[in-house]
């Protein structure tokens, strides 16, 4: 399918697909300002990332388990090693690692900048898909998109990197880059996964990620934590919204419209997150962030449309 055919297909989609897409994009974009609330950036109180992460993951797992039980579905048998290895990979690489690094980074950087970094994930997916999947070989156009995406990330780093690699902002942006790589790797894991029902897959890896993250709680002295109901409200919103309802919308939209359509959220999330940041926190971005945004999304578009296959959806 060429670019014109793809555009025509998107234009002819049912309104319900677009409503689900809009809801999913808003929820995923809203995870960044909610994380800012949870860690208390700009506030007098805040929760450590070691508590925010298990909190949101456990709430999300309980939410998904409720739906799993209501649907009378069951987890794969323990003897099915291939499925459980995939589930473990998704739980750790797709949730624990990126969520922890994003949450830690947002103690320093703005929510809109964090969202912009993770929008570059499809660029790394294109590289991984080229190496792992025979039907996803990069063409010259895909390669240009990858290079353009890397240039965009470099532009984001530029001014802060000039201050030295030890500066708080640069370390935070390195954390965001690690999260972006984790999201890309989780996409590749999902694409190579054996068939599983969506709710079973989601509830399974949500459980793994929640259990894996719980030990982090005990690395923090509870007496040293100064948090208010606002911070806990952010954690609740992350758990029910991004890790709960967002997963349901994601699974529904994947089933209705496919992964390529869902991947368009990578264009919408940074814009929506920037709007949230400006409205609620008066966040603004520098010229290099705006320029980087154009470069990264241009690179993502070329990477998505330039190969023989298509990039998979991002979370």
SEMAR-348520 format. One line per field, with one value per residue: x, y, z of N, C-alpha, C in turn. Coordinates in nm, 2 decimals. Layout:
n.px	[X ...]
n.py	[Y ...]
n.pz	[Z ...]
ca.px	[X ...]
ca.py	[Y ...]
ca.pz	[Z ...]
c.px	[X ...]
c.py	[Y ...]
c.pz	[Z ...]
This chain:
n.px	[0.09 0.07 0.16 -0.05 -0.27 -0.28 -0.34 -0.60 -0.73 -0.73 -0.88 -1.13 -1.22 -1.44 -1.63 -1.62 -1.38 -1.20 -1.28 -1.22 -0.94 -0.88 -0.95 -0.76 -0.52 -0.54 -0.54 -0.29 -0.12 -0.19 -0.06 0.19 0.16 0.03 0.22 0.40 0.25 0.25 0.52 0.57 0.69 0.76 0.60 0.54 0.53 0.59 0.61 0.84 1.00 1.02 0.80 0.59 0.59 0.54 0.29 0.12 0.14 0.04 -0.22 -0.32 -0.29 -0.47 -0.71 -0.71 -0.72 -0.97 -1.13 -1.04 -1.13 -1.40 -1.45 -1.41 -1.18 -0.86 -0.52 -0.22 -0.10 0.15 0.34 0.37 0.62 0.72 0.52 0.51 0.77 0.76 0.56 0.69 0.90 0.76 0.64 0.86 1.04 0.86 0.71 0.81 1.08 1.07 0.87 0.99 1.22 1.12 0.95 1.15 1.30 1.12 1.12 1.29 1.27 1.03 0.69 0.60 0.84 0.93 0.73 0.79 1.03 0.97 0.82 0.99 1.02 0.93 1.13 1.35 1.23 1.21 1.48 1.53 1.34 1.43 1.66 1.55 1.32 1.23 1.05 1.06 1.26 1.48 1.44 1.59 1.44 1.33 1.57 1.66 1.46 1.52 1.78 1.70 1.54 1.73 1.88 1.70 1.67 1.93 1.93 1.75 1.91 2.12 2.16 2.16 2.35 2.58 2.64 2.76 2.79 2.72 2.52 2.19 1.97 2.07 2.12 1.86 1.75 1.89 1.79 1.53 1.58 1.66 1.42 1.27 1.41 1.34 1.07 1.06 1.19 1.00 0.79 0.89 0.91 0.64 0.56 0.68 0.55 0.38 0.04 -0.21 -0.50 -0.61 -0.68 -0.59 -0.32 -0.25 -0.33 -0.17 0.10 0.09 0.06 0.31 0.48 0.39 0.44 0.72 0.80 0.74 0.94 1.08 0.95 1.05 1.30 1.29 1.28 1.00 0.94 1.07 0.93 0.74 0.43 0.13 -0.23 -0.27 -0.04 -0.08 -0.32 -0.23 -0.09 -0.31 -0.46 -0.27 -0.27 -0.54 -0.60 -0.38 -0.25 -0.47 -0.75 -0.65 -0.51 -0.73 -0.86 -0.66 -0.63 -0.89 -0.89 -0.68 -0.78 -1.00 -0.89 -0.62 -0.26 -0.10 -0.27 -0.31 -0.05 -0.03 -0.08 0.16 0.21 0.02 0.04 0.27 0.19 -0.06 0.02 0.20 0.01 -0.14 0.06 0.11 -0.14 -0.20 0.04 0.19 0.40 0.65 0.83 1.16 1.32 1.48 1.35 1.11 1.20 1.33 1.10 0.97 1.17 1.19 0.92 0.90 1.09 0.99 0.76 0.87 1.00 0.79 0.65 0.83 0.93 0.91 0.73 0.53 0.56 0.50 0.25 0.29 0.32]
n.py	[-0.12 0.22 0.56 0.74 0.57 0.47 0.71 0.76 0.54 0.59 0.82 0.72 0.59 0.46 0.69 0.61 0.48 0.70 0.84 0.67 0.67 0.94 0.95 0.77 0.89 1.13 1.02 0.89 1.10 1.26 1.12 1.23 1.50 1.41 1.25 1.45 1.58 1.37 1.33 1.58 1.80 2.14 2.17 2.18 1.94 1.59 1.26 1.00 0.85 0.58 0.51 0.60 0.45 0.17 0.22 0.31 0.09 -0.12 -0.04 -0.03 -0.30 -0.43 -0.31 -0.42 -0.69 -0.71 -0.68 -0.90 -1.12 -1.07 -1.12 -1.39 -1.50 -1.67 -1.70 -1.79 -2.13 -2.23 -2.39 -2.30 -2.17 -2.00 -1.80 -1.69 -1.59 -1.39 -1.23 -1.16 -1.01 -0.80 -0.69 -0.60 -0.46 -0.31 -0.17 -0.14 -0.05 0.18 0.35 0.40 0.54 0.76 0.88 0.94 1.12 1.33 1.47 1.67 1.77 1.91 1.80 1.81 1.80 1.55 1.39 1.45 1.32 1.04 1.02 0.96 0.69 0.52 0.55 0.41 0.16 0.11 0.05 -0.17 -0.35 -0.38 -0.53 -0.76 -0.86 -1.01 -0.90 -0.63 -0.47 -0.19 0.09 0.33 0.56 0.51 0.49 0.76 0.88 0.77 0.88 1.15 1.15 1.09 1.32 1.51 1.42 1.48 1.76 1.82 1.76 1.94 2.23 2.18 1.98 2.12 2.23 2.04 1.69 1.61 1.76 1.82 1.83 1.71 1.45 1.38 1.38 1.18 0.97 0.98 0.91 0.64 0.54 0.57 0.39 0.16 0.15 0.11 -0.14 -0.30 -0.29 -0.44 -0.68 -0.74 -0.76 -1.00 -1.18 -1.48 -1.57 -1.42 -1.35 -1.02 -0.90 -1.09 -1.09 -0.83 -0.81 -1.00 -0.91 -0.67 -0.76 -0.89 -0.66 -0.51 -0.67 -0.69 -0.43 -0.37 -0.42 -0.18 0.00 -0.04 0.07 0.32 0.55 0.57 0.77 0.99 1.08 1.33 1.39 1.49 1.49 1.57 1.47 1.19 1.17 1.21 0.97 0.79 0.87 0.80 0.52 0.42 0.56 0.58 0.32 0.15 0.22 0.32 0.10 -0.06 0.09 0.09 -0.19 -0.23 -0.06 -0.16 -0.41 -0.32 -0.14 -0.18 -0.20 -0.01 0.22 0.29 0.37 0.63 0.79 0.87 1.11 1.27 1.28 1.43 1.69 1.72 1.68 1.89 2.10 2.05 2.09 2.36 2.48 2.39 2.41 2.62 2.56 2.61 2.57 2.57 2.72 2.52 2.28 2.30 2.29 2.04 1.88 1.90 1.78 1.52 1.41 1.43 1.25 1.02 0.99 0.94 0.70 0.53 0.51 0.44 0.19 -0.17 -0.29 -0.19 0.03 -0.07 -0.01 0.23 0.26]
n.pz	[0.00 -0.10 0.00 -0.07 -0.09 0.17 0.31 0.20 0.30 0.58 0.59 0.53 0.75 1.01 1.23 1.50 1.53 1.51 1.73 1.94 1.90 1.95 2.22 2.33 2.26 2.41 2.68 2.69 2.64 2.86 3.06 3.11 3.23 3.46 3.58 3.64 3.84 4.03 4.11 4.20 4.08 4.08 4.29 4.65 4.78 4.71 4.55 4.56 4.27 4.31 4.45 4.30 4.06 4.13 4.25 4.03 3.86 4.01 4.06 3.79 3.72 3.89 3.79 3.53 3.59 3.70 3.48 3.34 3.49 3.48 3.22 3.21 3.13 3.11 3.24 3.05 3.06 3.30 3.18 2.93 2.81 2.61 2.57 2.84 2.86 2.67 2.79 3.03 2.93 2.81 3.04 3.19 3.01 2.87 3.05 3.34 3.31 3.12 3.24 3.50 3.43 3.30 3.49 3.69 3.54 3.50 3.73 3.69 3.42 3.19 3.13 2.87 2.72 2.79 2.67 2.40 2.36 2.38 2.15 1.95 1.94 1.72 1.53 1.63 1.63 1.36 1.30 1.46 1.35 1.09 1.14 1.26 1.13 0.83 0.64 0.69 0.59 0.57 0.34 0.12 0.18 0.43 0.57 0.56 0.71 0.96 1.01 1.01 1.24 1.44 1.42 1.51 1.78 1.86 1.84 2.04 2.26 2.24 2.35 2.64 2.66 2.61 2.85 2.99 3.06 3.31 3.40 3.55 3.38 3.14 3.22 3.29 3.03 2.91 3.05 2.95 2.69 2.72 2.81 2.57 2.40 2.53 2.50 2.22 2.20 2.33 2.16 1.95 2.07 2.12 1.86 1.78 1.93 2.04 1.94 2.14 2.34 2.37 2.63 2.80 2.75 2.82 3.09 3.20 3.16 3.29 3.55 3.59 3.57 3.78 4.01 3.98 4.03 4.29 4.50 4.49 4.65 4.91 4.91 4.99 5.26 5.44 5.63 5.53 5.32 5.19 5.10 4.94 4.90 4.64 4.50 4.53 4.40 4.14 4.10 4.12 3.89 3.69 3.72 3.68 3.45 3.23 3.27 3.29 3.17 2.94 2.83 2.77 2.57 2.38 2.32 2.21 1.99 1.84 1.77 1.61 1.42 1.36 1.40 1.26 1.22 1.49 1.56 1.47 1.68 1.78 1.66 1.76 2.04 2.15 2.08 2.22 2.48 2.51 2.50 2.73 2.92 2.88 2.94 3.21 3.36 3.26 3.09 2.86 2.55 2.42 2.12 2.00 2.09 1.95 1.69 1.69 1.74 1.49 1.32 1.44 1.41 1.14 1.07 1.18 1.03 0.77 0.83 0.89 0.65 0.45 0.42 0.33 0.50 0.78 1.06 1.39 1.65 1.91 2.27]
ca.px	[0.00 0.15 0.12 -0.18 -0.37 -0.29 -0.42 -0.74 -0.79 -0.75 -0.99 -1.26 -1.25 -1.56 -1.61 -1.59 -1.23 -1.14 -1.32 -1.13 -0.81 -0.87 -0.95 -0.64 -0.41 -0.55 -0.50 -0.15 -0.06 -0.22 0.02 0.30 0.13 -0.01 0.35 0.45 0.18 0.28 0.65 0.56 0.77 0.70 0.51 0.61 0.54 0.60 0.64 0.96 0.97 1.02 0.66 0.50 0.59 0.46 0.15 0.04 0.13 -0.05 -0.36 -0.35 -0.30 -0.60 -0.81 -0.71 -0.76 -1.11 -1.19 -1.01 -1.22 -1.54 -1.46 -1.40 -1.06 -0.76 -0.38 -0.16 -0.05 0.29 0.42 0.39 0.73 0.73 0.42 0.55 0.89 0.71 0.48 0.79 0.97 0.67 0.62 0.98 1.09 0.76 0.65 0.89 1.20 1.04 0.80 1.08 1.31 1.04 0.91 1.26 1.34 1.02 1.15 1.38 1.23 0.89 0.61 0.59 0.97 0.93 0.64 0.85 1.13 0.91 0.76 1.09 1.03 0.92 1.26 1.43 1.16 1.25 1.61 1.51 1.26 1.52 1.75 1.48 1.21 1.27 0.96 1.07 1.39 1.48 1.47 1.66 1.35 1.33 1.70 1.66 1.38 1.60 1.88 1.63 1.50 1.85 1.92 1.60 1.71 2.06 1.89 1.70 2.02 2.22 2.19 2.19 2.47 2.69 2.66 2.83 2.71 2.68 2.41 2.07 1.89 2.12 2.10 1.72 1.72 1.95 1.68 1.41 1.62 1.66 1.28 1.23 1.46 1.27 0.94 1.09 1.22 0.88 0.71 0.95 0.88 0.50 0.54 0.72 0.49 0.28 -0.10 -0.28 -0.61 -0.56 -0.70 -0.50 -0.18 -0.24 -0.34 -0.05 0.23 0.06 0.09 0.45 0.54 0.35 0.52 0.86 0.83 0.70 1.06 1.13 0.89 1.12 1.43 1.27 1.24 0.87 0.94 1.13 0.84 0.64 0.34 -0.01 -0.33 -0.25 0.05 -0.15 -0.42 -0.16 -0.07 -0.44 -0.49 -0.19 -0.31 -0.67 -0.61 -0.28 -0.23 -0.60 -0.84 -0.57 -0.49 -0.86 -0.88 -0.55 -0.67 -1.01 -0.85 -0.59 -0.87 -1.08 -0.83 -0.49 -0.15 -0.05 -0.35 -0.28 0.08 -0.05 -0.09 0.29 0.21 -0.07 0.07 0.35 0.11 -0.16 0.10 0.24 -0.11 -0.17 0.17 0.10 -0.26 -0.20 0.17 0.25 0.52 0.68 0.95 1.26 1.32 1.54 1.25 1.01 1.27 1.35 0.97 0.95 1.26 1.16 0.80 0.93 1.17 0.89 0.67 0.94 1.03 0.67 0.60 0.93 0.97 0.81 0.63 0.49 0.60 0.40 0.20 0.36 0.24]
ca.py	[0.00 0.34 0.67 0.79 0.47 0.47 0.83 0.74 0.44 0.66 0.92 0.65 0.51 0.50 0.79 0.55 0.46 0.83 0.88 0.59 0.72 1.06 0.92 0.70 0.99 1.22 0.95 0.87 1.23 1.30 1.05 1.31 1.59 1.33 1.21 1.57 1.60 1.27 1.35 1.71 1.91 2.27 2.17 2.17 1.80 1.50 1.12 0.95 0.76 0.44 0.48 0.63 0.34 0.06 0.26 0.31 -0.04 -0.21 0.00 -0.07 -0.45 -0.46 -0.28 -0.52 -0.82 -0.71 -0.71 -1.04 -1.21 -1.04 -1.18 -1.53 -1.55 -1.73 -1.68 -1.90 -2.23 -2.20 -2.47 -2.23 -2.09 -1.89 -1.69 -1.63 -1.51 -1.27 -1.15 -1.10 -0.91 -0.68 -0.63 -0.53 -0.37 -0.22 -0.09 -0.10 0.03 0.32 0.43 0.44 0.65 0.88 0.93 1.00 1.24 1.44 1.55 1.78 1.83 1.94 1.69 1.81 1.75 1.40 1.33 1.46 1.22 0.91 1.02 0.92 0.55 0.45 0.56 0.30 0.04 0.08 -0.01 -0.31 -0.43 -0.41 -0.64 -0.88 -0.91 -1.01 -0.82 -0.49 -0.41 -0.04 0.14 0.46 0.66 0.47 0.53 0.91 0.90 0.73 0.98 1.27 1.13 1.11 1.46 1.57 1.40 1.56 1.90 1.83 1.75 2.04 2.34 2.13 1.90 2.21 2.26 1.93 1.57 1.59 1.85 1.75 1.83 1.62 1.32 1.35 1.35 1.04 0.88 0.98 0.83 0.50 0.50 0.56 0.27 0.05 0.14 0.05 -0.28 -0.37 -0.30 -0.55 -0.80 -0.76 -0.81 -1.13 -1.26 -1.58 -1.51 -1.42 -1.26 -0.89 -0.88 -1.19 -1.04 -0.70 -0.84 -1.08 -0.84 -0.57 -0.83 -0.90 -0.53 -0.46 -0.75 -0.66 -0.30 -0.36 -0.40 -0.04 0.07 -0.06 0.14 0.46 0.56 0.64 0.89 1.10 1.12 1.44 1.39 1.54 1.42 1.60 1.37 1.06 1.18 1.18 0.82 0.72 0.89 0.72 0.38 0.40 0.61 0.52 0.18 0.08 0.25 0.33 -0.04 -0.11 0.16 0.04 -0.32 -0.22 0.00 -0.25 -0.51 -0.26 -0.06 -0.23 -0.13 0.11 0.33 0.33 0.43 0.77 0.86 0.93 1.24 1.35 1.28 1.54 1.81 1.72 1.69 2.03 2.18 2.02 2.16 2.51 2.52 2.36 2.44 2.73 2.52 2.66 2.50 2.66 2.70 2.39 2.18 2.31 2.24 1.90 1.82 1.89 1.68 1.38 1.36 1.41 1.12 0.91 0.97 0.87 0.56 0.45 0.50 0.42 0.05 -0.26 -0.31 -0.07 0.03 -0.11 0.09 0.27 0.27]
ca.pz	[0.00 -0.10 0.09 -0.11 -0.06 0.32 0.35 0.17 0.39 0.71 0.57 0.52 0.87 1.09 1.33 1.62 1.53 1.54 1.87 2.02 1.88 2.02 2.37 2.36 2.25 2.53 2.80 2.69 2.66 3.00 3.16 3.14 3.33 3.58 3.64 3.70 3.97 4.12 4.16 4.26 4.01 4.10 4.41 4.78 4.81 4.60 4.58 4.49 4.16 4.36 4.49 4.19 3.96 4.18 4.27 3.91 3.80 4.09 4.03 3.66 3.72 3.96 3.70 3.42 3.64 3.72 3.35 3.30 3.56 3.43 3.09 3.23 3.06 3.20 3.20 2.98 3.15 3.33 3.10 2.80 2.83 2.51 2.61 2.96 2.84 2.61 2.89 3.12 2.85 2.80 3.17 3.24 2.91 2.82 3.16 3.45 3.28 3.07 3.34 3.60 3.39 3.27 3.62 3.74 3.46 3.52 3.85 3.64 3.29 3.17 3.08 2.72 2.67 2.81 2.56 2.27 2.34 2.35 2.02 1.86 1.95 1.59 1.46 1.68 1.59 1.22 1.30 1.51 1.26 0.98 1.18 1.31 1.05 0.69 0.57 0.73 0.55 0.54 0.21 0.13 0.24 0.58 0.63 0.57 0.83 1.08 1.03 1.05 1.38 1.52 1.42 1.60 1.92 1.88 1.86 2.18 2.36 2.21 2.45 2.77 2.65 2.61 2.99 3.05 3.07 3.45 3.44 3.58 3.26 3.05 3.28 3.27 2.89 2.89 3.10 2.85 2.57 2.76 2.81 2.43 2.35 2.59 2.43 2.09 2.22 2.37 2.04 1.87 2.15 2.09 1.72 1.76 2.03 1.99 1.95 2.28 2.35 2.42 2.77 2.87 2.74 2.90 3.24 3.24 3.17 3.39 3.67 3.60 3.59 3.92 4.10 3.97 4.08 4.44 4.59 4.49 4.76 5.03 4.90 5.03 5.40 5.44 5.71 5.46 5.21 5.22 4.99 4.97 4.82 4.50 4.45 4.53 4.29 4.01 4.09 4.09 3.75 3.61 3.73 3.62 3.31 3.14 3.28 3.29 3.06 2.82 2.78 2.71 2.44 2.29 2.27 2.13 1.87 1.76 1.71 1.51 1.31 1.33 1.46 1.19 1.26 1.63 1.56 1.44 1.81 1.80 1.61 1.84 2.19 2.19 2.07 2.33 2.60 2.52 2.53 2.87 2.99 2.87 3.01 3.35 3.43 3.20 3.03 2.72 2.49 2.35 1.98 1.96 2.11 1.84 1.57 1.71 1.72 1.34 1.27 1.49 1.35 1.00 1.06 1.21 0.91 0.66 0.87 0.88 0.51 0.36 0.41 0.27 0.60 0.86 1.20 1.49 1.73 2.03 2.39]
c.px	[0.09 0.09 -0.02 -0.29 -0.39 -0.37 -0.56 -0.81 -0.82 -0.87 -1.13 -1.30 -1.38 -1.53 -1.57 -1.44 -1.16 -1.17 -1.23 -0.99 -0.78 -0.86 -0.82 -0.52 -0.42 -0.50 -0.35 -0.07 -0.07 -0.13 0.14 0.27 0.09 0.12 0.41 0.38 0.23 0.42 0.66 0.66 0.70 0.61 0.60 0.62 0.55 0.64 0.76 0.92 0.95 0.88 0.56 0.48 0.51 0.31 0.07 0.03 0.04 -0.20 -0.40 -0.37 -0.43 -0.72 -0.82 -0.76 -0.91 -1.18 -1.16 -1.10 -1.36 -1.56 -1.44 -1.28 -0.96 -0.62 -0.33 -0.11 0.10 0.38 0.45 0.50 0.75 0.64 0.47 0.68 0.85 0.64 0.58 0.86 0.89 0.65 0.74 1.03 0.99 0.69 0.74 1.00 1.16 0.97 0.89 1.16 1.24 1.00 1.03 1.30 1.24 1.03 1.23 1.32 1.08 0.82 0.61 0.72 0.98 0.85 0.71 0.96 1.07 0.85 0.86 1.10 1.02 1.05 1.35 1.36 1.20 1.38 1.60 1.44 1.34 1.61 1.68 1.38 1.24 1.18 0.97 1.20 1.38 1.51 1.55 1.57 1.34 1.46 1.71 1.57 1.45 1.70 1.81 1.59 1.61 1.89 1.83 1.64 1.84 2.03 1.83 1.81 2.11 2.25 2.23 2.32 2.59 2.73 2.74 2.74 2.66 2.56 2.28 1.98 1.94 2.10 1.95 1.69 1.78 1.85 1.57 1.45 1.62 1.51 1.23 1.28 1.39 1.13 0.95 1.11 1.09 0.79 0.76 0.91 0.73 0.48 0.58 0.65 0.39 0.14 -0.15 -0.39 -0.56 -0.57 -0.61 -0.36 -0.16 -0.24 -0.22 0.07 0.21 0.09 0.24 0.52 0.51 0.43 0.67 0.89 0.81 0.83 1.11 1.07 0.98 1.26 1.41 1.22 1.10 0.86 1.00 1.04 0.74 0.55 0.20 -0.10 -0.32 -0.15 -0.01 -0.26 -0.35 -0.13 -0.20 -0.48 -0.40 -0.23 -0.43 -0.67 -0.51 -0.26 -0.35 -0.68 -0.77 -0.54 -0.62 -0.88 -0.78 -0.59 -0.79 -0.97 -0.76 -0.68 -0.95 -1.01 -0.69 -0.38 -0.10 -0.14 -0.32 -0.14 0.08 -0.06 0.05 0.30 0.13 -0.03 0.16 0.27 0.01 -0.09 0.15 0.13 -0.14 -0.06 0.15 -0.03 -0.25 -0.07 0.25 0.39 0.53 0.81 1.03 1.25 1.38 1.44 1.15 1.08 1.29 1.22 0.95 1.04 1.22 1.03 0.81 1.00 1.08 0.80 0.74 0.97 0.91 0.63 0.70 0.98 0.87 0.70 0.59 0.53 0.48 0.36 0.29 0.27 0.26]
c.py	[0.12 0.44 0.72 0.70 0.46 0.59 0.81 0.64 0.51 0.75 0.85 0.57 0.55 0.60 0.73 0.52 0.59 0.87 0.80 0.63 0.85 1.04 0.86 0.80 1.08 1.15 0.93 1.00 1.29 1.23 1.14 1.42 1.52 1.29 1.33 1.60 1.49 1.29 1.49 1.81 2.04 2.28 2.16 2.03 1.71 1.36 1.08 0.85 0.61 0.41 0.51 0.51 0.22 0.09 0.25 0.18 -0.13 -0.17 -0.04 -0.22 -0.49 -0.43 -0.38 -0.66 -0.83 -0.74 -0.85 -1.14 -1.19 -1.11 -1.33 -1.59 -1.60 -1.70 -1.80 -2.00 -2.20 -2.28 -2.40 -2.13 -1.97 -1.77 -1.62 -1.55 -1.38 -1.17 -1.09 -0.99 -0.78 -0.61 -0.55 -0.43 -0.27 -0.14 -0.05 -0.01 0.17 0.40 0.48 0.56 0.77 0.95 1.01 1.13 1.36 1.51 1.67 1.85 1.84 1.81 1.69 1.77 1.60 1.33 1.34 1.36 1.08 0.90 0.97 0.76 0.48 0.45 0.44 0.16 0.01 0.01 -0.15 -0.40 -0.47 -0.53 -0.77 -0.94 -0.89 -0.91 -0.67 -0.43 -0.26 -0.01 0.27 0.57 0.63 0.52 0.68 0.95 0.88 0.84 1.11 1.27 1.15 1.25 1.54 1.55 1.47 1.71 1.92 1.84 1.88 2.14 2.29 2.05 2.00 2.25 2.15 1.81 1.54 1.67 1.77 1.73 1.72 1.48 1.28 1.31 1.22 0.94 0.87 0.90 0.68 0.45 0.48 0.43 0.15 0.03 0.07 -0.10 -0.36 -0.38 -0.42 -0.68 -0.84 -0.81 -0.95 -1.23 -1.36 -1.52 -1.53 -1.32 -1.13 -0.87 -0.97 -1.14 -0.92 -0.73 -0.92 -1.00 -0.72 -0.63 -0.85 -0.77 -0.48 -0.54 -0.72 -0.52 -0.28 -0.35 -0.26 0.04 0.07 0.00 0.28 0.46 0.64 0.76 1.01 1.15 1.23 1.46 1.44 1.46 1.45 1.50 1.23 1.06 1.16 1.04 0.75 0.74 0.81 0.57 0.35 0.44 0.54 0.37 0.09 0.11 0.26 0.20 -0.09 -0.04 0.11 -0.09 -0.32 -0.16 -0.08 -0.35 -0.45 -0.21 -0.11 -0.14 -0.01 0.23 0.38 0.41 0.58 0.85 0.92 1.07 1.33 1.38 1.40 1.68 1.83 1.75 1.84 2.13 2.17 2.10 2.31 2.55 2.51 2.40 2.55 2.69 2.57 2.59 2.60 2.63 2.57 2.27 2.18 2.25 2.09 1.82 1.80 1.78 1.54 1.33 1.35 1.28 1.00 0.88 0.90 0.72 0.47 0.42 0.46 0.28 -0.04 -0.30 -0.18 -0.08 0.00 0.00 0.11 0.28 0.41]
c.pz	[0.00 -0.01 0.06 -0.07 0.09 0.37 0.32 0.26 0.53 0.70 0.57 0.64 0.94 1.20 1.46 1.64 1.57 1.68 1.97 2.02 1.96 2.17 2.41 2.36 2.37 2.66 2.80 2.71 2.80 3.10 3.20 3.24 3.47 3.65 3.71 3.84 4.07 4.19 4.23 4.21 4.02 4.22 4.54 4.83 4.69 4.64 4.50 4.37 4.20 4.42 4.38 4.09 4.02 4.20 4.14 3.85 3.87 4.06 3.89 3.65 3.78 3.86 3.59 3.47 3.66 3.59 3.30 3.36 3.51 3.30 3.09 3.15 3.16 3.14 3.13 3.09 3.18 3.24 2.96 2.82 2.74 2.54 2.73 2.95 2.77 2.71 2.99 3.05 2.84 2.93 3.21 3.14 2.87 2.92 3.26 3.41 3.22 3.17 3.45 3.55 3.35 3.39 3.69 3.67 3.48 3.65 3.81 3.52 3.28 3.11 2.93 2.66 2.68 2.70 2.43 2.25 2.30 2.21 1.91 1.86 1.81 1.51 1.50 1.64 1.45 1.21 1.35 1.42 1.14 1.02 1.22 1.21 0.90 0.60 0.60 0.70 0.52 0.40 0.23 0.21 0.39 0.64 0.65 0.69 0.96 1.11 1.07 1.20 1.47 1.53 1.52 1.75 1.96 1.91 1.99 2.28 2.35 2.32 2.59 2.77 2.66 2.75 3.06 3.07 3.21 3.49 3.46 3.46 3.16 3.10 3.26 3.13 2.85 2.94 3.01 2.73 2.60 2.76 2.66 2.37 2.41 2.53 2.29 2.10 2.25 2.25 1.95 1.94 2.12 1.95 1.70 1.86 1.97 2.01 2.09 2.27 2.42 2.57 2.85 2.87 2.82 3.05 3.29 3.25 3.27 3.53 3.70 3.63 3.73 4.02 4.10 4.03 4.23 4.52 4.59 4.61 4.89 5.03 4.95 5.18 5.40 5.52 5.64 5.35 5.26 5.10 5.04 4.88 4.67 4.43 4.43 4.42 4.15 3.99 4.05 3.94 3.66 3.60 3.66 3.48 3.22 3.14 3.28 3.17 2.93 2.75 2.71 2.57 2.34 2.23 2.18 1.99 1.78 1.69 1.59 1.39 1.28 1.39 1.39 1.22 1.40 1.64 1.53 1.57 1.84 1.75 1.70 1.98 2.22 2.18 2.19 2.46 2.62 2.55 2.68 2.96 3.00 2.95 3.16 3.43 3.37 3.14 2.89 2.68 2.42 2.20 1.93 1.98 2.00 1.71 1.57 1.69 1.57 1.28 1.31 1.42 1.20 0.98 1.08 1.09 0.80 0.70 0.86 0.74 0.41 0.33 0.34 0.37 0.67 1.00 1.29 1.58 1.85 2.14 2.45]
